[in-house]
Amino acid sequence: PRAGGGARRRGALPGWSPAPVPPPTQRLRCLAANPAARLRVISGSLKAPLWLRASFQGLLFSLGCAVQRHCGKVLFLGLLAFGALALGLRVAVIETDLEQLWVEAGSRVSQELQYTKEKLGEEAAYTSQMLIQTPRQEGENVLTPEALGLHLQAALTASKVQVSLYGKSWDLNKICYKSGVPLIENGMIERLFPCVILTPLDCFWEGAKLQGGSAYLPGRPDIQWTNLDPEHLLEELGPFASLEGFRELLDKAQVGQAYVGRPCLHPDDLHCPPSAPNHHSRQAPNVAQELSGGCHGFSHKFMHWQEELLLGGMARDPQGQLLRAEALQSTFLLMSPRQLYEHFRGDYQTHDIGWSEEQAGTVLQAWQRRFVQVSVRRSKSTPSPPATLDDILHAFSEVSATRVVGGYLLMLAYACVTMLRWDCAQSQGAVGLAGVLLVALAVASGLGLCALLGIAFNAATTQVLPFLALGIGVDDIFLLAHAFTEAPPGTPLQERTGECLQRTGTSVALTSINNMVAFFMAALVPIPALRAFSLQAAIVVGCNFAAVMLVFPAVLSLDLHRRHCQRLDVLCCFASPCSARVIQILPQELGDGTVPVGIARLTATVQAFAHCEASSQHVVTILPPQTHLLFSPGGSTRDLLGQEEGTRQKAACKSLSCAHWNLAHFARSQFAPLLLQPHAKAMVLVLFGALLGLSLYGATLVQDGLALTDVVPRGTKEHAFLSAQLRYFSLYEVALVTQGGFDYAHSQRALFDLHQRFSSLKAVLPPPATQAPRTWLHYYRNWLQEIQAAFDQDWASGRITRHSYRNGSEDGALAYKLLIQTGDAQEPLDFSQLTTRKLVDQEGLIPPELFYVGLTVWVSSDPLGLAAAQANFYPPPPEWLHDKYDTTGENLRIPAAQPLEFAQFPFLLRGLQKTADFVEAIEGARAACAEAGRAGVRAYPSGSPFLFWEQYLGLRRCFLLAICLLLAGTFFVCALLLLSPWTAALIVLVLAMMTVELFGIMGFLGIKLSAIPVVILVASVGIGVEFTVHVALGFLTAQGSQNLRAARALEHTFAPVTDGAVSTLLGLLMLAGSNFDFIVRYFFVVLTVLALLGLLHGLVLLPVLLSILGPPPEVTTPAFCSRPAGWGGKGKGRDRDRTGGAQWPPFGVPSRVQGLPQAQHPVLDQLSHPSPEVTSPPAPRAGGLRWELPPTLPESFARVTTSMTVALRPPPLPGAYIHAASEEPAWSPAATPAASGSSNLSSRGPCAATG
């Protein structure tokens, strides 16, 4: 052979000096005889990367061998440890509190929320239950008596709801919020005091029907709001009770005749009072005119319901008069659990049930659920679901056993079917089943560990993580199982697991570490729910990694024992029916000489029979005479017997055509040749460049936001309500909170300025022009001005003098007591101030020394004004009862309130439809508070928009930071483990393209950017490593030209990467059946797109980039020793170097060329080092790659025509023992007989237990 000259031209490596070329036989045995020569080869190439990886592979090899030796113990202990961790799920806590899920811990909002809770407690002042009515036909006007009649029916039905709990009956009148109940010990007044219900029916007499209070007086019918005239009643009760204070209270609140003085919606109603304006005319009122400007509760002064609270979809004429509306809304205010508990604590109705705050909360939730059920069943209105929203979150967070079991059964079926083979000895169906079950246990143990660490579960944990972790974990299972079946021939049985980990452990470690780093980086997103999800995902990936690296090799070792014993796959208790080894080698003609790269084939015209001689216990393969043997490039006994492609057949097992095809065959013979053509590369680069450009445009379409309607399942009453509310009543109650740390008394002007600045924001709903601002400071000042006016009148008329106020009015007496206060503890009273000072000065400010004393009096004397102000003072001012007829003088001493640490101004935000609207309102509110801070007032906004939308102020910045840090971390990890910054840079480039493209596709799909897509986008970098690093590592460690190395990498990674992608998609498939559209859109769709992008980038774009820009090979075969002794051979020269622990060929280099020296393989030489001394085809055009050879066979092929018996050594059967001391040389053309004759080339080995 003339390969020596070509080898001399090709083989020079840096640092290696060529020596005189020895004869061919010596060249074939040189590395086996002198291992130092191989070390010189390595030292002449990339020393550090190869040696460091060799050291790591040596550790993995030792680990695999140790696991195989003790596979039973490892499996038992592993299952025991994972099972023990899985028990931690018993203490798992599912968090459903929206504030705990969405408010960043330690953030500005979190600190403000904590401050509010410290001052006011956990509960709000009240909860609300809303009822929305929309027209049957789109655009229909609801401002008609008929539509309001339907609304009355729905609201009346809902208001009569009762629930029975703890042996008591609970109705609306018992649990509703009653604003400003006076401090008067009168049971009748307390029972009659109305609930706060914001409804358009309050413009009419029918609004009284919603009030359930009643009282009884002898000789009169039951007193209800439908027949109650407060003025007339007080006149009747005047002689029997002292109600002067209550009368003044009603007068100040402008109660008047309450409901009986309002028009009847249906004047034909028999109960319509005679005092109604349209009682006698019997004419229906003009609904639009009556509702114009809003409605009033029983108090005209303090209970004004603006139009925006009652009507939706309003239309007006050019003069601003209300013409029509498309929706009606009624809001029932209920007490908070704490208020309900305090209200009934010590009451005779609850003394026998152990009344508690938890029971109060249960009563409220039961009533709200019943409210929703009754409203939906008996009317066309849509009730609000505050209680059922909590139920939705609970249901959303519960694990769906059906979907989890279905998803895992689907994965079990896929793994079993994918790994089953016609050859029972090569089938791994049981391994697939065990691998999926092991991953399921690892997921459960990871979640159990999270529970033990105190990481709360949430909806993302329970709905998504089990399926996502399953898909990711099974990827590595497929990789190890695929590599285990491709063990190099000659590998001792006891080293099979070690060899498998040695070849694949680096890849598994790299992908798992990157996934963990990705999820830990995603924890930078400042949302507790997503941070918990990211940490849990990282921990689960870590448990999967431990299971795959420690426990699954034990499963593979046990399956190897099953194969050695020739048992059936899955049904391992039964022996295989295909035990007799009869291999039929199908005739295959070379045709025109075309040899696809990587295919090693022996073509024969005979049948070869392998049997075990009973006398010598040898396996002998016999070829009958008249044989035409053609050894093609890369031919080997292993390829002859079809270990990888399933052509090894059993006695009774007929070969099927479909059994010859698999993904590796497709990648080797069809996909790689097509992909690596020059024109195909150009097309791939153009298409992916176009996809990237289109994605950059799509990225500009992505909007921020996450609507609540996206979270709630479509078709439910909750979704209908939220949709109607968002469309017609996009109002949000917020408050401007003022903290402690400054003097309220001396900062009144700054407080007024802050209110004015906040009221001027575009999103703030302004009060009617006829109504004063609804703030405690305005109400307090106005009340002082009113009693000052009463004092001035009484003083001028002489009813109040310097020494007496008893003849004056109640308000005049209150003003008298306040005017003489000095604020000095030593001399608290000064009567000379009665005529020298005013309660409010000319600038509209309250004297500082009078501020806290007057606050005590106002809180105690004006309950309706205090309730309307919603001030929520802390510390609360002390109670003080005014006694006009006190003769001791003690009533003149008024305790001053403590300096305020908490107070608030209520506001309504409107027109907030898009996230940009919320962000604008939040920024304006924050700017107003910052301006007030410069004036010495400490304030912050509070409300749901500031809790759940403030995250968008810095979400994109946080997202970009996390992505950049993650890409940098991925580059560092890949460069560290691959020891090739060049390769790491290409991987990071592909991952960055995947992230940009996924972001752009989200824009085209209409998926908005919120914390959840951000986590998926960040995690996509880690998940994308699963699709890229295997190909990159295979390319990095392969030999030959760029194209050949890319083809080799595709050949050996196409199947596991594809199986991994399919397994990920199967794991996500069950998410498509979720009842929550949110799960389908934001998880299933996004993650499915991610898996498809990863598959395309990993198997199409990355190989093309590597073939063009890839780094040089780490190992180059020297010329005079073109392969290490033992490549596919026997004895000491096997694939693993026993001195250094490194694998030869290096990790990832396919060991397919075993029949001939590599220097005598024209196809491989053409792709790597063309030699003029070897017959080779013409040079390809334009430097391209030709994948076919000319019809004329090159001289390096050997044609044998003879009558002979040839024994070919088959690959070792599972369990067969290989003589380590064998020194038989590998077959070479020089040893092939060239003339006809008989020759016995039989080689024998022990039959062992396989028979």
Secondary structure, DSSP 8 states (H G I E B T S, - for coil): --HHHHHHHH---TT--------HHHHHHHHHH-HHHHHHHHHTS-HHHHHHHHHHHHHHHHHHHHHHHTHHHHHHHHHHHHHHHHGGGGG--B---HHHHHS-TTSHHHHHHHHHHHHH-SS-SEEEEEEEE--SSTT----SHHHHHHHHHHHHHHHT-EEEETTEEEEHHHHB--TT--S---HHHHHHS---EE-GGGGSGGGGGG---EE--TTS--EETTT--HHHHHHHHTTTS--HHHHHHHHHHT-TTGGGGS--SSTT-TT--TTSTTTTT-----HHHHHTT-EE-S-TTT-EE-HHHHEES-EE-TT--EEE-SEEEEEEEEE-HHHHHHHHTT-TTTTTTT--HHHHHHHHHHHHHHHHHHHHHH-S-EE--HHHHHHHHHHHHS--HHHHHHHHHHHHHHHHHHH--SSTTT--HHHHHHHHHHHHHHHHHHHHHHHHTT--B-HHHHHTHHHHHHHHHHHHHHHHHHHHHT--TT--GGGHHHHHHHHHHHHHHHHHHHHHHHHHHHTTSS-HHHHHHHHHHHHHHHHHHHIIIIIHHHHHHHHHHHHHTTB-SS-TTSB-TT-S-EE-------TTT---TT---EE-SS-EEEEEETTTTEEEEE--SSEEEEE-TT--HHHHTTTTTT----TT----GGGG--HHHHIIIIIHHHHTSHHHHHHHHHHHHHHHHHHHHHHTT--B---HHHHS-TTSHHHHHHHHHHHH---EEEEEEEESSS-TTT-HHHHHHHHHHHHTSTTB----TTS----HHHHHHHHHHHHHHHHHHHHHHTSS-SS--TTS-HHHHHHHHHHTB---SSS-B-GGGGTT--SS-TTS---HHHHHHHHHHHHHH-HHHHHHHT---BS--------TT-SSSGGG--------SEEEEEEEE----SHHHHHHHHHHHHHHHHHHHHTT--EEEEEHHHHHSGGGGSHHHHHHHHHHHHHHHHHHHHHHHH--HHHHHHHHHHHHHHHHHHHHHHHHHT--BSHHHHHHHHHHHHHHHHHHHHHHHHHHT--S-HHHHHHHHHHHHHHHHHHHHHHHHHHHHGGGG-S-HHHIIIIIIHHHHHHHHHHHIIIIIHHHHHHHH----S----SSS-S-TTTT--GGGSSB-TTT--BSS-TT------SS-GGG-HHHHHHH---TTS------GGG-------SS--TTS-EEEE--B--------TT----TT-------GGGS--SSS--B-----B-GGG-
